[in-house]
Amino acid sequence: MATHIIQTCHVACSANRTPNVVSWSRGGTIAFGTCNSVALYDPQERRVVCMLNGHTHRVNAVKWVHTEDCAPERHLVSGSSDGRLLVWASQNGKFVQSVECKGHTGPVCAVDALYTHADAHILVVSAASDSTVRLWLCSDAKQAECLHTLSFGSGFMMDVSLALLPGTKVPVLACGGDDSRVHLYVQSREQKLRRVMTLQGHEDWVRGVVWTSVGGALLLASCSQDCLIRVWRLSAKSGKDARTSTEEEEDADAVIKMKEDVFQVEDEEEEERDVSSVFAVSLETVLAGHENRVYGVHWQPPSYTGGELQQPLRLLSASMDKTMIVWAPEEGSGVWVEQVRVGEVGGNTLGFYGCQMSPDGSMILAHAFHGALHLWCKDQHEDGEWRPGVVISGHFNAVQDLSWDPEGEFLLSVGSDQTTRLFTGWRRQDSKQLTWHEISRPQIHGYDMQCLAMVGRFQFVSGADEKVLRVFQAPRNFVENFANISGNPKEKLLASSDCAGLPEGASTPALGLSNKAVFQGDLMSRAQGDQEQFSSVSDQYQESYFHPINMTEPPPEDHLLQNTLWPEVQKLYGHGFEMFCLASDSARTVVASACKASKAEHASVLLWSATTWRQLQALPFHTLTVTQMSFSPDSRLLLAVSRDRTWSLWRREPPAAEFSLHAHTTKDTAVHTRIIWSCDWTHDSRYFVTSSRDKKVIVWGPCTTDHSEESPHMKPCSSILDVGDSATAVAFCPQRCSRNRYVVAVGLESGKVVLYGWTPDGLADGGQDWISLGETDVSQSHTMAVKRLRWRPRVEDEEATSRVRLASAGADHAVKIFSIKKDAL
C-alpha cells in the first residue's frame, strides 16, 4: 500500500507534564515525550523531524545514551506509564524500536543509560512508582536482562543518574528520592548494585540528580524541593590519602578542608591482581538562588572543539519559581556564582519542570507545567544577552476540533487543555523552508474546549464544557503581526471589511472567562495610570494587561499567554448542557450548534444569525447527542449525525431562508449500527459521507434542492466501506482528483489516517467504487483516536498545483498537517 504519497510537514505538540521528559542530544536533536510518543525536534530547522510511537501510555522519561567521544548519539531510552522501557536505535538515519524492558509494575518516572563493554551493551537504570529501581543490560541482540532490583519499601526515587567511577569501568548510580537523601550504589563483580554511601543535607524531596566528569573526578548535582542545589565531588584517593575522616581529624597538621566520606570498590578489570580502589565524596558547594522548588539540573555536556575535548563546568537549574539559572565557579576563587538568570514574568504558568542545555552552551531550554517548551538563545552579535527563541508549541491535552480559515492561510484548533490555538506558516529570512508555528492563543478558558467554527476570516465561534457559545474577533495587533509573519500585505488585510473598527488587543479580567477588548485609548490611559501609586490593595489584582507587540517571527510562550488573546464580542445562550459540536456555512450567514443530550428535548440543533447573533431556529429530530454537523458548500443543506445512529438532512427554504427537514434515516432504515461520529460533503454539494463506530464509511446522495422532490428515505449511493476500525473522522478532498474520483480521508480510533478514492459509477476502478490510495505509517499516525480531519482550502502558492494539505487533530495532543501528492490521488 502506497505510504510515500503522504508526507508530514508539521506536528504541533508539547512536552508531557513530568520532570524527566526532555533530553538534548550532543548531535543537536531534542527528544521529548508527548502523550504516548517521543518527538524528535530539530531546534535549527524548528520542526519535529520524527515521532517514535511504541508506548501505550504516557511517556514520562526520555534520555539519550551519550558516548565518551561526544559523537552523535545512536540510542535513546524512554520510560512510560505502561511500565515498560524502550530502547530506540539509529538505523539508516532513522530511529527504530530496538529493545523492550518489561518488569516494572508501576509507571516509570526516570531513566538513565551508558555504554559498557566497548559500547557493545547498554546499561540502563530505571525508577518507577512501584518503589523500585531496576538495572538492565541491553545487548545488540535485542535482548534485555534485569540484573538487579532495588526496593525502597514505601519510598520513591524521583531521579537516577549513571556514570563510571574515575579511572575504572565500574558504574556508579545516584538515586534521589522522597527521603530527602541521595543514595550512591556501585555495581559489584556479580553485577549487583551495592549501596556505598548516603548523602544527607537536603530537607525535602530530591527531585533531580545528574553526574558529570571533570578533571579526573565526578561531580554530582542534586536539586530539591527545599529550593537548594548541592554539588558533590567524587574523586579517587591514592593509598597514602585513603584515610578515614577520624584519622584526619586526629592529625594536628592536617589542612582544613570539607569533610570527606570514603568507600572502596573492586574493579573487575583488576580482579586478577586483587586491587581495590578507594574513593572519597565531599560537598563541593550549596547553591541558593531559587525561591521555589528546584525540579531540574543539567550540566553543560562536554564537546570536541578543534580536536580538543572541552569540559565546561556550567550547571543549569530550573525551578517552579519560573526561572532558570546558569551556575559556574569563578576563575580566580573557584566560588560558584550565578552567571545567567532567565524566566517568564506573569502568565498562567506554574513554573518549570526540567531544563536542558545545548552542547555548545548557546541555548537553554525549559519545559513548563503546561507542557510548553521555553527556549533562550545567547546573542552572538551584541552584548551576549539571552533572548527568547522560536520553539515548538502545541496542546497538552486532547485536541477536539480544528478548522482552516477560508483562505487556508492559518489553522485554528481547540482542545481539552482549555485553549484555542492558531498556527500559520512562516518562512525565515535565512531559509526558504516553510515551517508552521503557533502565533496566537485567542482563547485561554476555564473549561475544556470541544468545538469551533470559523465565521469569515478573522472571526470564530467556540464551544466548551459550558452551556454558552462565545464569539471572538481578531484584534488589530494580531492582523498586523499575522501580515508580518505570513508575508501578506498589511494594508490589504486591514482594509478588508473583516477588520473595520478593530480593537487593539484583549485582556482577561481577574477570575474572569471573557476576553475584554482593549482600544488605543485604553492603552494611553493605562500608561498614565501606571505612573501613579496603587490607591488600594485591590487595585494590585487587576486583569492581565495586554501590551501591543510588533512581531516578525513567531512569539515565545509568555507573549502567547498574555498578548495574543482575541476579544470576545458575543455570548450565545440557549443550550441546556455542555457544547459538543459547531458548524458554519460558507456564506457567513448561519452558525449551527448542538450540545450533549440524553433526551430528544435537549438534542435539537440551534441555528444562529452570524450577523446579529440572534437565535433563528431550533431543529428537533434526534434523540441523543448530535456528534457532528456540516453545511453543504453551496450553503443550501445542513447535515447532522448523532449518537442515536441516524442522520438528518435539512434544506433551506425560500423566501425566509428557514431550514426544514429534507431527508433522514430512522432506527428502522439506519444502515449504521453504532454511533455516527463524523460527516462531510463533496465540494460540489452532490454527495455526503458518514463514518461510524461500526467501522463503516458510507456515501449518500445525490442530493438535490428541488423543492418539489421529497426524499425522506435516502439510500446509500456507495457500497459499504469497512475500514477495520472505528471511523472517528471523515473528510472529502475539496477538489476532484485523477480519474475524476472523489478522495475521502478517514481517521480511525487507532490513530491512523487512511485515504480512499470513490467513484460514483464504480466503473473507473475495475468495477469497484472504493479504492485504497494510501495511509499513514506508524511514525506518522496518531497514537490515539483521530478527532477531526480538515482539508486545506485551495491556496495559490507554488505547491498548489502538485500537493494538497490535510490537517488532523488527535486525542494524543497533536495537531498534524500532511502534504499529499495530488497526482497520486
GIFEN-V659899 format. One record per residue. N is the residue number from 0. RES is the residue in three letters. SS is DSSP state (hx for helix, st for strand, lp for the rest). PSI is psi in radians with two decimals (999 if undefined). BURIAL is I if it has 24 or more other ideal C-beta (glycine too) atoms within 12 Angstrom, else O. Layout:
n res ss psi burial
N RES SS PSI BURIAL
N RES SS PSI BURIAL
This chain:
n res ss psi burial
0 MET lp 2.35 O
1 ALA lp 1.98 O
2 THR lp -0.30 I
3 HIS lp -0.23 O
4 ILE lp -0.28 I
5 ILE st 2.16 I
6 GLN st 2.46 I
7 THR st 2.01 I
8 CYS st -0.16 I
9 HIS st 2.42 I
10 VAL st 2.12 I
11 ALA st 2.11 I
12 CYS lp 3.01 I
13 SER lp 2.93 I
14 ALA lp 2.57 I
15 ASN lp 2.75 I
16 ARG lp 1.09 I
17 THR lp 2.65 I
18 PRO lp -0.61 I
19 ASN lp 0.58 I
20 VAL lp 0.01 I
21 VAL st 2.41 I
22 SER st 2.32 I
23 TRP st 2.12 I
24 SER lp 2.78 I
25 ARG lp -0.29 I
26 GLY lp -0.12 I
27 GLY lp -0.09 I
28 THR st 2.36 I
29 ILE st 2.13 I
30 ALA st 2.31 I
31 PHE st 2.60 I
32 GLY st 2.29 I
33 THR st 1.95 I
34 CYS lp -2.12 I
35 ASN lp 0.15 I
36 SER st 2.90 I
37 VAL st 2.11 I
38 ALA st 2.36 I
39 LEU st 2.02 I
40 TYR st 2.29 I
41 ASP st 1.91 O
42 PRO lp -0.30 I
43 GLN lp -0.82 I
44 GLU lp -0.31 I
45 ARG lp 0.82 I
46 ARG st 2.76 I
47 VAL st 2.13 I
48 VAL st -0.33 I
49 CYS st 2.60 I
50 MET st 2.22 I
51 LEU st 1.91 I
52 ASN st 2.12 I
53 GLY lp -0.48 I
54 HIS lp 2.71 I
55 THR lp -0.12 O
56 HIS lp -3.09 I
57 ARG lp 2.36 I
58 VAL st 2.16 I
59 ASN st -0.37 I
60 ALA st 2.38 I
61 VAL st 2.39 I
62 LYS st 2.25 I
63 TRP st 2.55 I
64 VAL lp 1.85 I
65 HIS lp 2.55 I
66 THR lp 2.72 I
67 GLU lp -0.47 O
68 ASP lp 0.17 O
69 CYS lp 0.35 I
70 ALA lp 2.81 O
71 PRO lp 2.44 O
72 GLU lp 2.55 I
73 ARG lp -0.21 I
74 HIS st 2.65 I
75 LEU st 2.40 I
76 VAL st 2.38 I
77 SER st 2.51 I
78 GLY st 2.57 I
79 SER st 2.95 I
80 SER lp -0.15 I
81 ASP lp 0.05 I
82 GLY lp 0.07 I
83 ARG st 2.71 I
84 LEU st 2.41 I
85 LEU st 2.31 I
86 VAL st 2.16 I
87 TRP st 2.33 I
88 ALA st 2.53 I
89 SER st 2.14 I
90 GLN st 2.06 O
91 ASN lp 0.71 O
92 GLY lp 0.00 O
93 LYS st 2.64 O
94 PHE st 2.26 I
95 VAL st 2.72 I
96 GLN st 2.21 I
97 SER st -0.89 I
98 VAL st 2.49 I
99 GLU st 2.26 I
100 CYS st 2.02 I
101 LYS st 2.36 O
102 GLY lp -0.55 I
103 HIS lp 2.52 I
104 THR lp 0.10 O
105 GLY lp 3.02 I
106 PRO lp 2.38 I
107 VAL st 2.28 I
108 CYS st -0.27 I
109 ALA st 2.50 I
110 VAL st 2.74 I
111 ASP st 2.82 I
112 ALA st 2.71 I
113 LEU st 2.81 I
114 TYR st 2.52 I
115 THR st 2.88 I
116 HIS lp 1.03 O
117 ALA lp 0.73 O
118 ASP lp 0.24 O
119 ALA lp -0.42 O
120 HIS st 2.78 I
121 ILE st 2.20 I
122 LEU st 2.10 I
123 VAL st 2.38 I
124 VAL st 2.48 I
125 SER st 2.50 I
126 ALA st 2.49 I
127 ALA st 2.94 I
128 SER lp 0.01 I
129 ASP lp 0.26 I
130 SER lp 0.48 I
131 THR st 2.73 I
132 VAL st 2.22 I
133 ARG st 2.50 I
134 LEU st 2.20 I
135 TRP st 2.58 I
136 LEU st 2.01 I
137 CYS st 2.26 I
138 SER st 2.95 I
139 ASP lp -0.24 O
140 ALA lp 0.25 O
141 LYS lp 0.64 O
142 GLN lp 2.55 O
143 ALA st 2.28 I
144 GLU st 2.25 O
145 CYS st 1.93 I
146 LEU st -0.66 I
147 HIS st 2.61 I
148 THR st 2.16 O
149 LEU st 2.28 I
150 SER st 2.36 O
151 PHE lp 0.42 I
152 GLY lp -2.04 O
153 SER lp 0.09 O
154 GLY lp 2.94 I
155 PHE lp 2.49 I
156 MET st 2.15 I
157 MET st -0.53 I
158 ASP st 2.71 I
159 VAL st 2.66 I
160 SER st 2.38 I
161 LEU st 2.57 I
162 ALA st 3.01 I
163 LEU st 2.32 I
164 LEU lp 2.49 I
165 PRO lp 2.26 I
166 GLY lp 0.13 O
167 THR lp 3.08 I
168 LYS lp 0.39 I
169 VAL lp 2.12 I
170 PRO st 2.47 I
171 VAL st 2.36 I
172 LEU st 2.30 I
173 ALA st 2.30 I
174 CYS st 2.26 I
175 GLY st 2.32 I
176 GLY st -2.87 I
177 ASP lp 0.08 I
178 ASP lp 0.17 I
179 SER lp 0.37 I
180 ARG lp 2.80 I
181 VAL st 2.12 I
182 HIS st 2.32 I
183 LEU st 2.31 I
184 TYR st 2.58 I
185 VAL st 2.71 I
186 GLN st 2.22 I
187 SER lp 3.09 I
188 ARG lp -0.42 O
189 GLU lp 0.13 O
190 GLN lp 0.29 O
191 LYS lp 2.82 O
192 LEU st 2.26 I
193 ARG st 2.20 I
194 ARG st 2.26 I
195 VAL st -0.34 I
196 MET st 2.64 I
197 THR st 2.16 O
198 LEU st 2.16 I
199 GLN lp 2.75 O
200 GLY lp -0.67 I
201 HIS lp 2.65 I
202 GLU lp 0.17 O
203 ASP lp 3.14 I
204 TRP lp 2.38 I
205 VAL st 2.04 I
206 ARG st -0.46 I
207 GLY st 2.49 I
208 VAL st 2.46 I
209 VAL st 2.35 I
210 TRP st 2.70 I
211 THR st 2.67 I
212 SER st 2.29 I
213 VAL st 2.23 I
214 GLY lp 0.66 O
215 GLY lp 0.19 O
216 ALA st 2.97 I
217 LEU st 2.42 I
218 LEU st 2.34 I
219 LEU st 2.12 I
220 ALA st 2.31 I
221 SER st 2.41 I
222 CYS st 2.69 I
223 SER st 2.90 I
224 GLN lp -0.07 I
225 ASP lp 0.18 I
226 CYS lp 0.09 I
227 LEU st 2.75 I
228 ILE st 2.32 I
229 ARG st 2.37 I
230 VAL st 2.19 I
231 TRP st 2.48 I
232 ARG st 2.24 I
233 LEU st 2.10 I
234 SER st 2.74 I
235 ALA st 2.54 I
236 LYS st 2.42 I
237 SER lp 3.00 O
238 GLY hx -0.72 O
239 LYS hx -0.38 O
240 ASP hx -0.09 O
241 ALA lp 1.13 O
242 ARG lp 2.72 O
243 THR lp 2.86 O
244 SER hx -0.50 O
245 THR hx -0.74 O
246 GLU hx -0.64 O
247 GLU hx -0.64 I
248 GLU hx -0.57 O
249 GLU hx -0.31 O
250 ASP lp 1.93 O
251 ALA lp -0.43 O
252 ASP lp 0.09 O
253 ALA lp 2.52 O
254 VAL lp 2.40 O
255 ILE lp 2.18 O
256 LYS lp 3.05 O
257 MET lp 2.55 O
258 LYS lp 2.37 O
259 GLU st 2.46 I
260 ASP st 2.39 I
261 VAL st 2.71 I
262 PHE st 2.80 I
263 GLN st 2.55 I
264 VAL st 2.77 I
265 GLU st 2.09 I
266 ASP lp 2.20 I
267 GLU hx -0.39 I
268 GLU hx -0.32 O
269 GLU hx 0.27 O
270 GLU hx -0.70 O
271 GLU hx -0.55 O
272 ARG hx -0.07 O
273 ASP lp 0.92 O
274 VAL lp 2.33 O
275 SER st 2.60 I
276 SER st 2.56 I
277 VAL st 2.34 I
278 PHE st 2.58 I
279 ALA st 2.52 I
280 VAL st 2.25 I
281 SER st 2.78 I
282 LEU st 2.09 I
283 GLU st -0.86 I
284 THR st 2.84 I
285 VAL st 2.18 I
286 LEU st 2.05 I
287 ALA st 2.07 O
288 GLY lp -0.42 I
289 HIS lp 2.68 I
290 GLU lp 0.12 O
291 ASN lp -3.08 I
292 ARG lp 2.36 I
293 VAL st 2.05 I
294 TYR st -0.39 I
295 GLY st 2.51 I
296 VAL st 2.60 I
297 HIS st 2.24 I
298 TRP st 2.51 I
299 GLN lp 2.22 I
300 PRO lp 2.61 I
301 PRO lp 2.72 I
302 SER st 2.79 I
303 TYR st 2.16 O
304 THR st 2.07 O
305 GLY lp 0.52 O
306 GLY lp -0.03 O
307 GLU st 2.50 O
308 LEU st 2.14 O
309 GLN st 2.17 O
310 GLN lp 1.32 O
311 PRO lp 2.42 I
312 LEU lp 1.46 I
313 ARG st 2.37 I
314 LEU st 2.32 I
315 LEU st 2.39 I
316 SER st 2.61 I
317 ALA st 2.48 I
318 SER st 2.85 I
319 MET lp -0.01 I
320 ASP lp 0.21 I
321 LYS lp 0.38 I
322 THR st 2.72 I
323 MET st 2.51 I
324 ILE st 2.37 I
325 VAL st 2.15 I
326 TRP st 2.58 I
327 ALA st 2.64 I
328 PRO st 2.49 I
329 GLU lp 2.58 O
330 GLU lp -0.74 O
331 GLY lp -0.92 O
332 SER lp -0.39 O
333 GLY lp 0.08 O
334 VAL lp 2.34 O
335 TRP st 2.27 I
336 VAL st 2.84 O
337 GLU st 2.12 I
338 GLN st -0.78 I
339 VAL st 2.46 I
340 ARG st 2.15 I
341 VAL st 2.80 I
342 GLY st 3.13 I
343 GLU lp 2.41 I
344 VAL lp 2.19 O
345 GLY lp -2.87 O
346 GLY lp 2.85 I
347 ASN lp 1.15 I
348 THR lp 2.81 I
349 LEU lp 0.45 O
350 GLY lp 3.13 I
351 PHE st 2.46 I
352 TYR st -0.43 I
353 GLY st 3.01 I
354 CYS st 2.75 I
355 GLN st 2.64 I
356 MET st 2.45 I
357 SER lp 2.77 I
358 PRO lp -0.62 I
359 ASP lp 0.02 I
360 GLY lp 0.16 I
361 SER lp -0.18 I
362 MET st 2.49 I
363 ILE st 2.56 I
364 LEU st 2.42 I
365 ALA st 2.65 I
366 HIS st 2.42 I
367 ALA st 3.03 I
368 PHE lp -0.61 I
369 HIS lp 0.34 I
370 GLY lp -0.20 I
371 ALA lp 2.49 I
372 LEU st 2.36 I
373 HIS st 2.07 I
374 LEU st 2.35 I
375 TRP st 2.44 I
376 CYS st 2.45 I
377 LYS st 2.24 I
378 ASP lp 2.10 O
379 GLN lp -0.21 O
380 HIS lp -0.50 O
381 GLU lp -2.02 O
382 ASP lp 0.29 O
383 GLY lp 0.39 O
384 GLU lp 2.72 O
385 TRP st 2.24 I
386 ARG st 2.58 O
387 PRO st 2.47 I
388 GLY lp 2.87 I
389 VAL lp 2.26 I
390 VAL lp 2.84 I
391 ILE lp 2.60 I
392 SER lp 2.89 I
393 GLY lp -3.13 I
394 HIS lp 2.63 I
395 PHE lp 0.30 I
396 ASN lp -3.09 I
397 ALA lp 2.36 I
398 VAL st 2.11 I
399 GLN st -0.53 I
400 ASP st 2.74 I
401 LEU st 2.82 I
402 SER st 2.45 I
403 TRP st 2.68 I
404 ASP lp 2.80 I
405 PRO lp -0.45 I
406 GLU lp -0.12 I
407 GLY lp 0.38 I
408 GLU lp -0.31 I
409 PHE st 2.85 I
410 LEU st 2.27 I
411 LEU st 2.44 I
412 SER st 2.64 I
413 VAL st 2.63 I
414 GLY st 3.03 I
415 SER lp -0.03 I
416 ASP lp 0.16 I
417 GLN lp 0.54 I
418 THR st 2.71 I
419 THR st 2.25 I
420 ARG st 2.57 I
421 LEU st 2.20 I
422 PHE st 2.47 I
423 THR st 2.88 I
424 GLY st 2.56 I
425 TRP st 2.31 I
426 ARG st 1.99 O
427 ARG lp 2.73 O
428 GLN lp -0.59 O
429 ASP lp 0.17 O
430 SER lp 2.47 O
431 LYS lp -0.16 O
432 GLN lp 2.34 O
433 LEU st 2.20 I
434 THR st 2.66 I
435 TRP st 2.45 I
436 HIS st 2.70 I
437 GLU st 2.14 I
438 ILE st -0.11 I
439 SER st 2.57 I
440 ARG st 1.43 I
441 PRO st -0.55 I
442 GLN st 2.20 I
443 ILE st 1.95 I
444 HIS lp 3.04 I
445 GLY lp 0.00 O
446 TYR lp 2.70 I
447 ASP lp 2.27 I
448 MET st 2.54 I
449 GLN st -0.59 I
450 CYS st 2.80 I
451 LEU st 2.82 I
452 ALA st 2.28 I
453 MET st 2.40 I
454 VAL lp 1.64 I
455 GLY lp -2.94 I
456 ARG lp -0.60 I
457 PHE lp 0.59 I
458 GLN st 2.45 I
459 PHE st 2.80 I
460 VAL st 2.40 I
461 SER st 2.65 I
462 GLY st 2.53 I
463 ALA st -2.97 I
464 ASP lp 0.92 I
465 GLU lp 2.98 I
466 LYS lp 0.06 I
467 VAL lp 2.43 I
468 LEU st 2.54 I
469 ARG st 2.39 I
470 VAL st 2.31 I
471 PHE st 2.56 I
472 GLN st 2.45 I
473 ALA lp 2.42 I
474 PRO lp 2.94 I
475 ARG hx -0.69 I
476 ASN hx -0.64 I
477 PHE hx -0.79 I
478 VAL hx -0.72 I
479 GLU hx -0.79 I
480 ASN hx -0.63 I
481 PHE hx -0.71 I
482 ALA hx -0.73 I
483 ASN hx -0.78 I
484 ILE hx -0.72 I
485 SER hx -0.25 I
486 GLY lp 0.22 O
487 ASN lp 2.62 I
488 PRO lp 2.11 O
489 LYS hx -0.75 O
490 GLU hx -0.64 O
491 LYS hx -0.71 O
492 LEU hx -0.79 I
493 LEU hx -0.41 I
494 ALA hx -0.18 O
495 SER lp 2.78 O
496 SER hx -0.43 O
497 ASP hx -0.33 I
498 CYS hx 0.27 I
499 ALA lp 2.26 O
500 GLY lp 0.63 O
501 LEU lp 2.53 I
502 PRO lp 2.92 I
503 GLU lp -0.68 I
504 GLY st -2.70 I
505 ALA st 2.66 I
506 SER st 2.83 I
507 THR st 2.13 I
508 PRO lp 2.67 O
509 ALA lp 2.29 O
510 LEU lp 0.33 O
511 GLY lp 2.86 O
512 LEU lp -0.20 I
513 SER lp 2.34 I
514 ASN st 2.09 I
515 LYS st 2.30 I
516 ALA st 2.46 I
517 VAL st 2.13 I
518 PHE lp 2.98 O
519 GLN hx -0.67 O
520 GLY hx -0.61 O
521 ASP hx -0.69 I
522 LEU hx -0.67 I
523 MET hx -0.77 O
524 SER hx -0.59 O
525 ARG hx -0.70 O
526 ALA hx -0.65 O
527 GLN hx -0.67 O
528 GLY hx -0.51 O
529 ASP lp -0.37 O
530 GLN lp -0.22 O
531 GLU lp 2.81 O
532 GLN lp 2.70 O
533 PHE lp 2.27 O
534 SER lp -0.39 O
535 SER lp 2.94 O
536 VAL hx -0.65 O
537 SER hx -0.43 O
538 ASP hx -0.33 O
539 GLN hx -0.22 O
540 TYR lp 1.14 O
541 GLN lp -2.95 O
542 GLU lp 2.79 I
543 SER st 2.03 I
544 TYR lp 2.47 I
545 PHE lp 2.33 I
546 HIS lp 2.06 I
547 PRO lp 2.37 I
548 ILE lp 2.57 I
549 ASN lp 1.89 O
550 MET lp 2.35 I
551 THR lp -0.03 O
552 GLU lp 2.84 I
553 PRO lp 2.46 I
554 PRO lp 2.73 I
555 PRO lp 3.05 I
556 GLU hx -0.68 I
557 ASP hx -0.60 I
558 HIS hx -0.68 I
559 LEU hx -0.69 I
560 LEU hx -0.59 I
561 GLN hx -0.57 I
562 ASN lp 0.18 I
563 THR lp 0.30 I
564 LEU lp 2.65 I
565 TRP lp 2.46 I
566 PRO st 2.49 I
567 GLU st 2.21 I
568 VAL st -0.24 I
569 GLN st 2.59 I
570 LYS st 2.45 O
571 LEU st 2.08 I
572 TYR lp 2.52 O
573 GLY lp -0.44 I
574 HIS lp 2.67 I
575 GLY lp -0.20 O
576 PHE lp -3.08 I
577 GLU lp 2.51 I
578 MET st 2.58 I
579 PHE st -0.73 I
580 CYS st 2.73 I
581 LEU st 2.72 I
582 ALA st 2.62 I
583 SER st 2.66 I
584 ASP lp 2.81 I
585 SER lp -0.32 I
586 ALA lp -0.03 O
587 ARG lp 0.60 I
588 THR lp -0.55 I
589 VAL st 2.47 I
590 VAL st 2.30 I
591 ALA st 2.47 I
592 SER st 2.67 I
593 ALA st 2.62 I
594 CYS st 3.02 I
595 LYS lp 2.45 I
596 ALA lp 2.40 I
597 SER lp -0.03 O
598 LYS lp 2.75 O
599 ALA hx -0.55 O
600 GLU hx -0.38 O
601 HIS hx -0.12 I
602 ALA lp 0.13 I
603 SER lp 2.54 I
604 VAL st 2.26 I
605 LEU st 2.39 I
606 LEU st 2.39 I
607 TRP st 2.52 I
608 SER st 2.27 I
609 ALA lp 0.02 I
610 THR lp -0.80 O
611 THR lp -0.29 O
612 TRP lp 0.49 I
613 ARG lp 2.66 O
614 GLN st 2.26 O
615 LEU st -0.79 I
616 GLN st 2.79 I
617 ALA st 2.29 I
618 LEU st 1.62 I
619 PRO lp 2.29 I
620 PHE lp -0.87 I
621 HIS lp 2.80 I
622 THR lp -0.24 O
623 LEU lp 3.14 I
624 THR lp 2.28 I
625 VAL st 2.05 I
626 THR st -0.51 I
627 GLN st 2.66 I
628 MET st 2.73 I
629 SER st 2.22 I
630 PHE st 2.51 I
631 SER lp 2.61 I
632 PRO lp -0.48 I
633 ASP lp 0.07 O
634 SER lp 0.21 I
635 ARG lp -0.36 I
636 LEU st 2.56 I
637 LEU st 2.21 I
638 LEU st 2.37 I
639 ALA st 2.37 I
640 VAL st 2.72 I
641 SER st 2.87 I
642 ARG lp -0.32 I
643 ASP lp 0.17 I
644 ARG lp 0.20 I
645 THR lp 2.89 I
646 TRP st 2.78 I
647 SER st 2.49 I
648 LEU st 2.18 I
649 TRP st 2.39 I
650 ARG st 2.40 I
651 ARG st 2.17 I
652 GLU st 2.23 O
653 PRO lp 2.84 O
654 PRO lp -0.22 O
655 ALA lp -0.13 O
656 ALA lp 0.53 O
657 GLU st 2.73 O
658 PHE st 2.43 I
659 SER st 2.74 I
660 LEU st 2.18 I
661 HIS st -0.77 I
662 ALA st 2.78 I
663 HIS st 2.91 I
664 THR lp 2.78 I
665 THR lp 3.13 O
666 LYS lp -0.52 O
667 ASP lp -0.58 O
668 THR lp -0.05 O
669 ALA lp 2.43 I
670 VAL lp -0.65 I
671 HIS lp 2.45 I
672 THR lp -0.05 O
673 ARG lp -3.05 I
674 ILE lp 2.33 I
675 ILE st 2.04 I
676 TRP st -0.59 I
677 SER st 2.82 I
678 CYS st 2.80 I
679 ASP st 2.90 I
680 TRP st 2.65 I
681 THR lp 2.77 I
682 HIS lp -0.37 I
683 ASP lp 0.12 O
684 SER lp 0.31 I
685 ARG lp -0.59 I
686 TYR st 2.72 I
687 PHE st 2.76 I
688 VAL st 2.56 I
689 THR st 2.56 I
690 SER st 2.59 I
691 SER st 2.90 I
692 ARG lp -0.31 I
693 ASP lp 0.20 I
694 LYS lp 0.19 I
695 LYS st 2.45 I
696 VAL st 2.20 I
697 ILE st 2.38 I
698 VAL st 2.39 I
699 TRP st 2.65 I
700 GLY st -2.88 I
701 PRO lp 2.63 I
702 CYS lp 2.60 I
703 THR lp 2.69 O
704 THR lp 0.33 I
705 ASP lp 2.04 O
706 HIS lp -0.23 O
707 SER lp -0.23 O
708 GLU lp 2.24 O
709 GLU lp 2.29 O
710 SER lp 1.27 I
711 PRO lp -0.35 O
712 HIS lp 1.18 O
713 MET lp 2.41 I
714 LYS lp 2.79 O
715 PRO st 2.50 I
716 CYS lp 0.14 I
717 SER lp 2.85 I
718 SER lp 2.78 O
719 ILE lp 2.10 I
720 LEU st 2.07 I
721 ASP st 1.97 O
722 VAL lp 0.01 I
723 GLY lp -0.04 O
724 ASP lp 2.85 I
725 SER lp 2.15 I
726 ALA st 1.75 I
727 THR st -0.25 I
728 ALA st 2.56 I
729 VAL st 2.56 I
730 ALA st 2.37 I
731 PHE st 2.38 I
732 CYS lp 2.40 I
733 PRO lp 0.30 I
734 GLN lp 2.64 I
735 ARG lp 2.52 I
736 CYS lp -2.75 I
737 SER hx 2.63 O
738 ARG hx 0.33 O
739 ASN hx 0.48 O
740 ARG lp 2.73 I
741 TYR st 2.53 I
742 VAL st 2.27 I
743 VAL st 2.27 I
744 ALA st 2.28 I
745 VAL st 2.20 I
746 GLY st 2.35 I
747 LEU st 2.82 I
748 GLU lp -0.45 I
749 SER lp -0.27 I
750 GLY lp -0.14 I
751 LYS lp 2.58 I
752 VAL st 2.19 I
753 VAL st 2.43 I
754 LEU st 2.31 I
755 TYR st 2.55 I
756 GLY st 2.43 I
757 TRP st 2.26 I
758 THR lp 2.17 I
759 PRO lp -0.71 I
760 ASP lp -0.19 O
761 GLY lp 0.22 O
762 LEU lp -0.29 O
763 ALA lp -0.33 O
764 ASP lp 1.01 O
765 GLY lp 0.59 O
766 GLY lp -0.01 O
767 GLN lp 2.36 O
768 ASP lp -0.40 I
769 TRP st 2.44 I
770 ILE st 2.37 I
771 SER st 2.28 I
772 LEU st -0.46 I
773 GLY st 2.98 I
774 GLU st 2.80 I
775 THR lp 2.49 I
776 ASP lp -3.05 I
777 VAL lp -0.72 O
778 SER lp -0.42 I
779 GLN lp -0.50 I
780 SER lp 2.74 I
781 HIS lp 2.77 I
782 THR lp -0.11 I
783 MET lp -3.05 I
784 ALA lp 2.45 I
785 VAL st 2.13 I
786 LYS st -0.49 I
787 ARG st 2.48 I
788 LEU st 2.38 I
789 ARG st 2.15 I
790 TRP st 2.50 I
791 ARG lp 2.34 I
792 PRO lp 2.82 I
793 ARG lp 2.28 O
794 VAL lp 2.32 I
795 GLU lp 1.56 O
796 ASP lp -3.07 O
797 GLU lp -0.32 O
798 GLU lp -0.02 O
799 ALA lp -0.51 O
800 THR lp -0.26 O
801 SER lp -0.37 O
802 ARG st 2.69 I
803 VAL st 2.71 I
804 ARG st 2.48 I
805 LEU st 2.20 I
806 ALA st 2.45 I
807 SER st 2.52 I
808 ALA st 2.35 I
809 GLY st 2.71 I
810 ALA lp -0.14 I
811 ASP lp 0.35 I
812 HIS lp 0.05 I
813 ALA lp 2.49 I
814 VAL st 2.18 I
815 LYS st 2.54 I
816 ILE st 2.12 I
817 PHE st 2.46 I
818 SER st 2.21 I
819 ILE st 2.33 I
820 LYS st 2.15 I
821 LYS hx -0.65 I
822 ASP hx -0.23 O
823 ALA hx -0.09 I
824 LEU lp 999 I
